[in-house]
C-alpha cells in the first residue's frame, strides 16, 4: 500500500518566539527529524504545508525531496485548514496518510509500522498512537475519508471532522512517551531536546 504523509508547518510560532520548523534538534532540525523518520519507513510522497517564511522553508527542504504547498491565509486560519490543503494535494496518490504537526517530531519508524499494521489488521479508518492511554502524533488516516474530512464545516478541527465520518478509530499503545510532546513554547522545546537525549 502507498503510504503518504502531511506535515503542517504553517503556524506562526508566536508562543515559541522562533521559527519552529528550523529549530535545531539532534543533528538536524525539528522538521528534518520528522521527515527523516518518515523516509526511513518508506513514506512517500511527503507534503509539507507552509505558511510563515515559506520560501526559506522550501529552500531548506529542497534536499529532502518533499513537496511544499502553501497556505496563503496561514495567519488567519487554523491547523485544520492547513491540514486540508495538504490532504487535497495527495488524496488521489496514496492509500493512507500520516498526519502530524511539525512540532511533534518524536516518533519512531516502529511506531509508524505499528499504526500501519493495525490499519491492515482491523480495517480501521484512523489509527492513533497512544502512550499510557494518551494519544499523540502522527495519526494514520485512510484516504477514503479525506473527501469527507476536507468538506467538513464546523468547530472541533481535525478530530471533529474525523468523528463526523463515523469511521472505526483504533488506539495503538506504543512505548514512546515522546509522541505526546509538542513544541508550543521554549519550555516544551527544551523537554523535546531532553527526551531525545535519553
N, C-alpha and C positions, 0 to 999 in steps of 0.2 A: 504493500500500500504506500501511496505517496503521502508523506507527512511534511507539512509546511509549518511556518511559524510567523506570527505577527508580534513585533516588539513595538510598544508605544513609547516614543521618546519625544513627545510633543508638548510636555508640560513646561511651565515657566521657571521651575526650580526656585520659586520665590522664598520658600522657607529654608532651603539649603544655603542660599546666598552664593552659589556657584553652579555652573552648568553640569548637572548630574551625569549625563551620559559619558562625559570625558573625564570624570574624576578618576584618579589612579586607583587601581585595585590589583594587588599582587604585581605581576609583571605586565599588566595590560591596563584596561580601563573598565569602568562599570559595564558599559555596553559591550566592550570587547570580550569580557569574561563570559557573558551570557551567550554571545554568538559562537564563541569557541566551543562551549559545551554543546550547543545545538548541532553544530557542524560535526563534532566528534561522534554524535549519534546518527549522523547521516541526514539531518533535516534539510530539506530544500523544496521550494525556494524559501528564503527568509526575507520578509518585508519589514522594513523599519519605517514607522510613521514619524515624520519630523515636524517640528514647529519652530521654536526659537533656535537661532543660529543654524538654520537648516543647511546652508551652503557649507559651513565649516564642518558640520557633522557628516554630510555626504562626502566631502573630500577625505575626511578621516576614514570613513567606511569603505572607500573605493577598493583597497586591497582585500577586503573580506568578501568581495563579490556577493553582496546582498543588494536588495532593491530598496530604494528610498522613495516613499510617496509623501507628499507634503500636505499638511492640514493648514490651509491659509487662514483659517479662523481659529487657530490654536489658542489665542489669547481670550477668546470669548466662548469657547466650547469646552466640554469636559472630556474625560478619558474615553467614555463610551463612544463619542463622536469620532475620535481618532481611531478607536478600535474598528469601527465600521468602515472607515476609509481603508484600513489595512485589509479587512475581510473582503471588501469589494475587489481589491486588487488581485486576489488569488483564489476566489471561491470556486472557479472552474478549473483550477490547476492542481488540485490535491484532493485526497480523500479525507484528511483530518488535519487539524491545525492546532499547534500550541499557541497560547496567548499569554503574554506577560508584559508588565510594565518594566521599563528599563532599569528601575531602581530595585528590582528583585532578582539579583543575579546568582544567588547561592542555591543552585540546584545541580544535580549530577546527571550524567548520562544514564546511570542506573535508575534514577527517578523517572526519567523520560521513558525508559524501557518498561517500567512497572505500569505507567499510565497507558501505554500502547497495549500492553498485554491484557490489562483489564478491559479496555475497549474491545479488543478481539474476543475475549472470553465471554463478556456479558452482553455485547451489542449495545452498550450504553451510548447515549448521545454526548455525554460530558463525563470526563474523569478528572477528579480533583485530588492533588496530593495533600496529605494531612500528616501532621506530626503531633502526637499525643492529643488527637481529637480536634485540632485546629487546622483549618485548611489554608493553603498559601498558593504560590505560583511556581511554575506555569500550570495552567489548566489546559486540558486537551478537549477539543470540540470536533464533532463530526461535521463535515462541511455541508451535509444536507440540512443542517439547522441554520446555516448562515443567511439565507434569504429572509427567514422569519426574524432572526436577530437584527438584521440590518433595517428591516421595516418597522421595528418596534418603536412606539412613541409612548412615552410615559416616564415616570420617575423610577429611580432604583438602579439605573445604569445597566451594565452587562449582566449582573446577577439576576435582576428582574426580567431582563429580556430573555435570558435562558429559561427561567422559570415559566415564562409565558408560552414556551414551546411545548410544555408538558412532557419533555423527554425524560428518559431514565438518567439519573445522575448517580455516579458511584464515587465514593470516597476511597482513596487508596492510601493506607498507612505506610509511611516510609520513615526511616530513622535519619531524618535530615532537618534538624532544628532551624537551619539557615533559610529554609524555604518560607518561613514565617516573617522574615525580616525584609523591610524596605527602607530606603534611604530618603525619608522626608526632611530630616534635619541633620545638622552636623553630628549630633549625638548618635543618631541612627547610623550614619555613615561610619562612625568610629566602631560601633558594635559589629557592623558587617566586616570591617577590616579585622577586628579581633577574632570573629568567628572563623574567618578564612585561615587565620594563622594557627588554629587549634589542631 
